[in-house]
Amino acid sequence: MEVGSLRFLLVDTFASIVYATVYAALGFAFHKQLEQVVAFIRKLGAVSLLLIVVLAAGYVVHWFLKQNAERKAQRKAEARLCTPSL
């Protein structure tokens, strides 16, 4: 699929403007909440960073194990469908 340079630049410029506008609006709307979160994290110090990293890693491991179990179950179901019955 070929797109002309001018069309690409126009669409890319429009998307960049929308992207920047959305993030600026969200920052403007929630700046007080963000300041409160940053202040809370600063009170906790290094422990908060460790906690965030551990929670994020735990979530990733949980997600991976769940996906792996779902794939195994799907393979077993497919194997049962493909196995001829006598």
C-alpha positions in Angstrom: 0.0 0.0 0.0 1.7 3.2 -1.1 0.9 6.6 0.3 2.2 9.8 -1.1 4.7 11.9 0.9 2.4 14.9 1.2 -0.6 12.8 2.3 1.6 11.0 4.8 2.9 14.2 6.3 -0.6 15.7 6.5 -2.0 12.7 8.3 1.1 12.4 10.6 0.9 16.1 11.5 -2.8 15.8 12.3 -2.2 12.7 14.4 0.6 14.4 16.3 -1.5 17.4 17.0 -4.4 15.2 18.3 -1.9 13.2 20.4 -0.3 16.3 22.0 -3.7 17.9 22.6 -5.1 14.8 24.4 -2.1 14.4 26.6 -2.0 18.1 27.4 -5.7 18.2 28.2 -5.3 15.1 30.5 -2.4 16.7 32.2 -4.3 19.9 32.7 -7.4 18.1 34.0 -5.6 15.8 36.4 -2.5 17.8 37.5 -3.6 18.1 41.1 -4.1 14.3 41.4 -0.7 13.8 39.8 0.9 16.1 42.3 -0.8 14.2 45.1 0.5 10.9 43.8 4.0 12.2 43.4 4.0 13.6 47.0 2.7 10.3 48.3 5.4 8.4 46.5 8.1 10.8 47.8 6.9 10.2 51.3 7.3 6.4 50.8 10.7 6.8 49.2 12.6 3.9 47.8 10.2 1.4 49.3 7.5 2.7 46.9 9.7 2.1 43.9 10.4 -1.4 45.0 6.7 -2.0 45.6 5.7 -0.7 42.2 8.3 -2.9 40.5 7.3 -6.0 42.5 3.6 -5.4 41.7 4.3 -4.8 38.0 6.4 -8.0 37.8 3.7 -10.0 39.7 1.1 -8.8 37.2 3.3 -9.8 34.2 3.9 -13.2 35.7 0.2 -13.7 36.4 -0.7 -12.6 32.9 1.9 -14.9 31.4 0.8 -17.9 33.4 -2.9 -17.2 32.5 -2.1 -17.0 28.8 0.0 -20.2 29.0 -2.9 -22.1 30.7 -5.4 -20.8 28.1 -3.1 -21.9 25.3 -2.7 -25.4 26.8 -6.5 -25.7 27.3 -7.1 -24.6 23.7 -4.5 -27.1 22.3 -6.2 -29.9 24.3 -9.6 -28.9 23.0 -8.2 -28.9 19.4 -6.6 -32.2 19.9 -9.8 -33.7 21.1 -11.6 -32.4 18.0 -9.0 -33.7 15.7 -8.7 -37.2 17.2 -11.0 -39.6 15.4 -13.5 -41.5 17.5 -14.0 -45.2 17.0 
